[in-house]
Amino acid sequence: MSKIFNEILHEWVDIPEKPKRIASLSSSVTEILVELGLMEKLVGVTYWCSPYLKGVEKPAFASVDKADYKRLEKIKPDIILTTSGIHRNLALELHSKGYNVFPIPLANNLFEIISNVLIIGTLVDKQREARELATKLSIEIETSMVDVRFEERPRVYTEIWPQKFSITFGGLAFINDLIYVAGGYNVFSEKPLTYFTADFNEVAALNPDLMIFIFENPREMREVDISSLVDIRAWRNVKAVKRGKIVTALQRNLPLTHSGPSFVKTIKLLHARFEELGFFGK
């Protein structure tokens, strides 16, 4: 057992040298663990991890802010991995109850996703495999980069969970990188922020070429009428609206908020949407 200081918890955390039972509070962490060949040692996940388990069922022991402690006692993890993002408070709670929790830094760009692969690989005794995955992802970022002049890039406004939270992001969110590598430009790229609530008047003033709305589930997507949303927010004169350049998608089909190794596929999906809408002279 090693002790490692975690800056997010501001505490020393006990790390098993060769963990045999690993739990994950994050879908991105879960995907990394699976890619490192640790499916058999993964004994607990959250309800959002299933798309990254390759059809294998694993016990779910937590939601965004609550853990099922009866299930947690059954799975008895050696270590619980999470991120410093949405599960931070739950990680602190688990740590206070004596569980070995190690939050991984929330990725602010694509290269920090790769850095997290290396961190997780070291924690779970898979450093060689992590190095191989990190190298592969670094090469794929380079080969996926769309070579297009700045003037030709569509200026993109993206909103996550419309009406419910209306979250967008600045230059310190990895989604900002996703859009750039795919050939676009986030209209809030120059803001030194991660995620924040959009100012609809500012969005109108920025006059984006393209608007993307991401929904968590089909029910939410059905309940939001984009045309009414545009009217309420006084966006009728926005270029994207006037030209019909609006994309609505479920998170599972266009996983912009997922910071795992499959971000490479997301870049390709995003670039394909840009081309379908006639950008880059197509």
C-alpha positions as CSV (number, residue, x, y, z in Angstrom):
1,M,0.0,0.0,0.0
2,S,1.3,3.4,-1.0
3,K,0.2,6.8,0.3
4,I,-0.3,9.5,-2.4
5,F,-1.3,13.1,-1.7
6,N,-4.4,14.1,-3.7
7,E,-4.6,17.9,-4.3
8,I,-8.4,17.7,-4.9
9,L,-9.1,16.1,-1.5
10,H,-6.2,17.8,0.2
11,E,-5.5,14.5,1.9
12,W,-3.2,11.5,1.7
13,V,-4.9,8.5,0.0
14,D,-4.0,4.9,0.4
15,I,-3.3,3.3,-3.0
16,P,-3.0,-0.5,-3.3
17,E,0.1,-1.4,-5.3
18,K,-1.8,-3.9,-7.4
19,P,-5.5,-3.2,-7.0
20,K,-7.8,-6.2,-7.6
21,R,-11.2,-4.5,-7.1
22,I,-11.7,-1.1,-8.8
23,A,-14.8,1.1,-8.7
24,S,-15.4,4.1,-10.9
25,L,-17.6,7.2,-10.4
26,S,-17.0,8.5,-13.9
27,S,-17.8,7.3,-17.4
28,S,-14.5,8.7,-18.7
29,V,-12.6,6.9,-16.0
30,T,-14.5,3.7,-16.7
31,E,-13.7,3.9,-20.4
32,I,-10.0,4.3,-19.7
33,L,-10.0,1.3,-17.3
34,V,-11.7,-0.9,-19.9
35,E,-9.2,0.3,-22.6
36,L,-6.4,-0.7,-20.3
37,G,-7.7,-4.2,-20.0
38,L,-9.2,-4.0,-16.5
39,M,-12.8,-5.1,-17.2
40,E,-12.5,-8.1,-14.8
41,K,-11.2,-5.9,-12.0
42,L,-13.9,-3.3,-12.5
43,V,-16.4,-4.2,-9.7
44,G,-18.6,-1.1,-9.6
45,V,-19.7,1.8,-11.8
46,T,-22.3,4.6,-12.1
47,Y,-25.5,4.5,-14.1
48,W,-23.8,6.5,-16.9
49,C,-21.0,4.1,-17.5
50,S,-22.9,1.4,-19.5
51,P,-22.0,2.7,-23.0
52,Y,-18.3,2.1,-22.3
53,L,-18.6,-1.4,-20.8
54,K,-18.8,-3.2,-24.2
55,G,-22.0,-5.0,-23.4
56,V,-20.7,-6.3,-20.0
57,E,-22.9,-5.6,-17.0
58,K,-21.4,-4.2,-13.8
59,P,-23.1,-3.2,-10.5
60,A,-24.0,0.4,-10.4
61,F,-23.4,1.9,-6.9
62,A,-23.8,5.6,-7.4
63,S,-25.6,8.5,-9.1
64,V,-24.3,12.0,-9.5
65,D,-24.5,12.9,-5.9
66,K,-25.5,9.8,-4.0
67,A,-23.9,6.4,-3.3
68,D,-25.7,3.2,-2.4
69,Y,-23.7,2.2,0.6
70,K,-25.3,-1.3,0.8
71,R,-24.1,-2.0,-2.7
72,L,-20.7,-0.5,-2.0
73,E,-20.2,-2.8,1.0
74,K,-21.0,-5.8,-1.3
75,I,-18.5,-4.9,-4.0
76,K,-15.8,-3.9,-1.5
77,P,-13.5,-1.9,-3.8
78,D,-9.8,-1.5,-3.1
79,I,-10.0,1.9,-4.7
80,I,-12.7,4.2,-6.1
81,L,-11.6,6.4,-9.0
82,T,-13.5,9.6,-10.0
83,T,-12.9,13.1,-11.4
84,S,-12.8,16.5,-9.8
85,G,-15.9,17.5,-11.7
86,I,-19.5,16.7,-11.0
87,H,-18.8,13.9,-8.5
88,R,-16.4,16.0,-6.4
89,N,-18.8,16.3,-3.4
90,L,-19.6,12.6,-3.5
91,A,-15.9,11.8,-3.6
92,L,-15.3,13.9,-0.5
93,E,-18.2,12.1,1.3
94,L,-16.8,8.7,0.4
95,H,-13.4,9.7,1.5
96,S,-14.8,11.0,4.9
97,K,-16.4,7.5,5.4
98,G,-13.0,5.8,5.0
99,Y,-13.1,4.7,1.4
100,N,-9.9,4.9,-0.7
101,V,-11.0,7.5,-3.2
102,F,-8.7,9.1,-5.7
103,P,-10.2,12.0,-7.8
104,I,-8.6,12.5,-11.2
105,P,-8.2,16.1,-12.5
106,L,-11.1,17.2,-14.8
107,A,-9.6,17.5,-18.3
108,N,-9.5,21.1,-19.6
109,N,-8.2,20.1,-23.0
110,L,-7.6,17.0,-25.1
111,F,-4.0,16.5,-23.9
112,E,-5.2,16.4,-20.3
113,I,-7.4,13.5,-21.2
114,I,-4.2,11.8,-22.4
115,S,-2.5,12.9,-19.1
116,N,-5.4,11.3,-17.2
117,V,-4.8,8.0,-19.0
118,L,-1.2,8.0,-17.7
119,I,-2.3,8.9,-14.2
120,I,-4.9,6.2,-14.1
121,G,-2.6,3.7,-15.6
122,T,0.0,4.3,-13.0
123,L,-2.5,4.0,-10.1
124,V,-3.8,0.7,-11.3
125,D,-0.5,-1.0,-12.3
126,K,-1.0,-0.6,-16.0
127,Q,1.6,2.0,-16.9
128,R,2.9,0.2,-20.0
129,E,-0.6,-0.2,-21.4
130,A,-1.3,3.5,-20.5
131,R,1.8,4.7,-22.4
132,E,0.7,2.7,-25.5
133,L,-2.8,4.2,-25.3
134,A,-1.5,7.7,-24.7
135,T,0.8,7.5,-27.7
136,K,-2.0,6.2,-29.9
137,L,-4.3,9.0,-28.8
138,S,-1.6,11.7,-29.3
139,I,-1.1,10.4,-32.9
140,E,-4.9,10.4,-33.5
141,I,-5.2,14.0,-32.4
142,E,-2.6,15.0,-34.9
143,T,-4.1,13.0,-37.8
144,S,-7.7,14.1,-36.9
145,M,-6.8,17.8,-36.9
146,V,-8.8,19.5,-39.7
147,D,-6.5,21.8,-41.8
148,V,-8.7,24.8,-42.4
149,R,-8.0,28.5,-42.3
150,F,-9.4,30.4,-39.3
151,E,-11.7,32.5,-41.6
152,E,-13.3,29.3,-43.0
153,R,-14.1,27.7,-39.6
154,P,-17.8,27.8,-38.6
155,R,-18.2,29.8,-35.4
156,V,-20.1,27.5,-33.1
157,Y,-22.4,28.0,-30.1
158,T,-23.0,24.8,-28.1
159,E,-25.5,24.4,-25.4
160,I,-25.8,21.4,-23.1
161,W,-29.2,20.5,-21.5
162,P,-31.2,23.4,-23.0
163,Q,-33.8,25.0,-20.7
164,K,-32.8,22.7,-17.8
165,F,-29.4,24.3,-17.3
166,S,-28.4,26.0,-20.6
167,I,-24.7,25.2,-20.0
168,T,-22.0,26.3,-22.5
169,F,-18.3,26.5,-22.1
170,G,-15.2,28.6,-22.6
171,G,-11.6,28.0,-23.6
172,L,-10.8,26.0,-20.5
173,A,-13.1,23.1,-21.4
174,F,-11.9,20.1,-23.5
175,I,-15.0,20.5,-25.7
176,N,-13.5,23.7,-26.9
177,D,-10.6,21.6,-28.2
178,L,-13.0,19.0,-29.8
179,I,-14.7,21.7,-31.8
180,Y,-11.4,23.2,-33.0
181,V,-9.8,19.9,-34.0
182,A,-13.0,19.1,-35.9
183,G,-12.7,22.3,-37.9
184,G,-14.9,24.7,-35.9
185,Y,-14.4,27.6,-33.5
186,N,-16.2,27.9,-30.2
187,V,-17.7,31.5,-30.0
188,F,-16.7,31.6,-26.3
189,S,-13.2,30.2,-26.9
190,E,-11.6,33.4,-25.6
191,K,-13.3,33.2,-22.2
192,P,-11.0,31.8,-19.6
193,L,-13.8,29.6,-18.2
194,T,-14.8,26.0,-18.2
195,Y,-18.6,25.6,-18.0
196,F,-21.1,28.4,-17.4
197,T,-24.7,29.4,-18.0
198,A,-25.1,31.2,-21.3
199,D,-26.0,34.8,-21.6
200,F,-28.5,34.7,-24.5
201,N,-28.0,38.4,-25.4
202,E,-24.3,37.8,-25.7
203,V,-24.9,34.7,-27.9
204,A,-27.0,36.9,-30.3
205,A,-24.3,39.5,-30.4
206,L,-21.6,36.9,-31.2
207,N,-23.8,35.8,-34.2
208,P,-22.7,32.1,-34.5
209,D,-22.7,30.3,-37.9
210,L,-23.9,27.1,-36.2
211,M,-25.8,26.2,-33.1
212,I,-25.5,22.8,-31.4
213,F,-28.0,21.6,-28.7
214,I,-27.1,18.5,-26.7
215,F,-29.8,16.6,-24.7
216,E,-29.3,14.0,-22.0
217,N,-32.3,11.8,-23.0
218,P,-35.0,11.5,-25.7
219,R,-37.8,12.8,-23.4
220,E,-35.9,16.1,-22.8
221,M,-35.2,16.4,-26.5
222,R,-39.0,15.9,-27.3
223,E,-40.0,18.5,-24.7
224,V,-37.9,21.3,-26.1
225,D,-39.2,23.1,-29.1
226,I,-36.2,24.8,-30.7
227,S,-38.3,27.2,-32.7
228,S,-40.0,28.5,-29.6
229,L,-36.6,28.6,-27.8
230,V,-35.3,30.8,-30.6
231,D,-38.2,33.2,-30.3
232,I,-38.0,33.5,-26.5
233,R,-34.3,34.2,-26.7
234,A,-34.7,36.8,-29.6
235,W,-32.4,34.8,-31.8
236,R,-34.3,35.1,-35.1
237,N,-31.6,37.3,-36.6
238,V,-28.7,35.1,-35.6
239,K,-26.9,33.8,-38.7
240,A,-27.2,30.1,-37.7
241,V,-31.0,30.4,-37.3
242,K,-31.6,32.4,-40.5
243,R,-29.6,29.8,-42.5
244,G,-31.0,26.7,-40.7
245,K,-27.6,25.7,-39.3
246,I,-28.9,24.1,-36.1
247,V,-28.0,20.6,-34.8
248,T,-29.9,18.8,-32.1
249,A,-28.5,15.6,-30.8
250,L,-28.6,13.2,-27.8
251,Q,-25.4,13.0,-25.7
252,R,-25.1,9.3,-26.6
253,N,-25.1,10.1,-30.3
254,L,-22.8,13.1,-30.1
255,P,-20.9,12.7,-26.8
256,L,-19.4,16.1,-26.5
257,T,-19.3,16.0,-22.7
258,H,-17.5,12.7,-22.5
259,S,-13.7,13.0,-21.7
260,G,-12.6,9.5,-22.4
261,P,-10.4,7.9,-25.1
262,S,-13.4,7.8,-27.6
263,F,-13.1,11.6,-28.0
264,V,-11.4,10.7,-31.3
265,K,-14.7,9.3,-32.6
266,T,-16.5,12.4,-31.4
267,I,-14.2,14.6,-33.4
268,K,-15.0,12.6,-36.5
269,L,-18.8,12.8,-35.8
270,L,-18.5,16.5,-35.2
271,H,-16.6,17.1,-38.4
272,A,-19.1,15.0,-40.4
273,R,-21.9,17.3,-39.1
274,F,-19.9,20.4,-40.2
275,E,-19.6,18.9,-43.7
276,E,-23.2,17.9,-43.9
277,L,-24.2,21.5,-43.1
278,G,-22.1,22.8,-46.0
279,F,-19.1,24.2,-44.2
280,F,-15.6,24.0,-45.7
281,G,-17.0,24.6,-49.2
282,K,-18.6,21.2,-49.4
